[in-house]
Amino acid sequence: QAPTSAPGARLSRLPLARVKALVKADPDVTLAGQEAIFILARAAELFVETIAKDAYCCAQQGKRKTLQRRDLDNAIEAVDEFAFLEGTLD
Amino acid sequence: MAERPEDLNLPNAVITRIIKEALPDGVNISKEARSAISRAASVFVLYATSCANNFAMKGKRKTLNASDVLSAMEEMEFQRFVTPLKEALEEQKKKDKDKKTDPEEQDKSRDEDNEEDEERLEEEEQNEEEEVDN
């Protein structure tokens, strides 16, 4: 399902300074424009939404109402787009 | 203070809120799961940055721009993010346009604390000491 993009609907915002700190951590990056930082922050928000929803599908199969770490691990294994996360969360 | 990049976590409060908004009412999330999602988001930004940087370098540019990030999203197989991201960018541009025509807003935007108006990354550290959420 497509992530929500209704204007004004999203109040949760990741602080740009934190995103900038992550971008700075890459030694190969020289400079990043303001718009790039903004889009990265926004993309990270969409990513959190997406992975939370996918992990929830796993929890639903266990009929639980609380998302557990293992639901996340299952989602990472099951979804190709999350392959880049393998081995990074421990 | 050498930290691994993945330790640069995003604020727990915001991450938790985004997760809750994404899930149906009454669904909870364990601390471990929340923390793992937060770390995943950091890894995502790092990976996207690296991907985007490749596009910038291909274009012989030293500055990452918005289209580099969008290209990175497609490369990472998150094409479904591209449209909402473009919309968000348009919205932001409109807001910035409005800000620029209002002289009062212009003064605000010179304020160093206003993160959204920060320009490029400086190579020297700016005074941006923020409290790290642990």
Interface residues (C-beta under 8 A of the other chain):
Chain A: A2 P3 T4 S5 P7 L11 S12 R13 L14 P15 L16 A17 R18 V19 K20 A21 L22 V23 K24 A25 D26 D28 V29 T30 L31 A32 G33 Q34 E35 A36 I37 F38 I39 L40 R42 A43 A44 E45 L46 F47 V48 E49 T50 I51 A52 K53 A55 Y56 A59 K65 T66 L67 Q68 R69 D71 L72 I76 D80 E81 F82 F84 L85 T88 L89
Chain B: P5 E6 L8 N9 L10 P11 V14 I15 R17 I18 I19 E21 A22 L23 P24 G26 V27 N28 I29 S30 E32 A33 A36 I37 R39 A40 A41 S42 V43 F44 V45 L46 Y47 A48 T49 S50 A52 N53 K62 T63 L64 N65 A66 D68 V69 L70 M73 M76 E77 F78 R80 F81 T83 P84 L85 E87 A88 L89 E91 Q92 E115 E116 D117 E118 E119 R120 L121 E128 E130
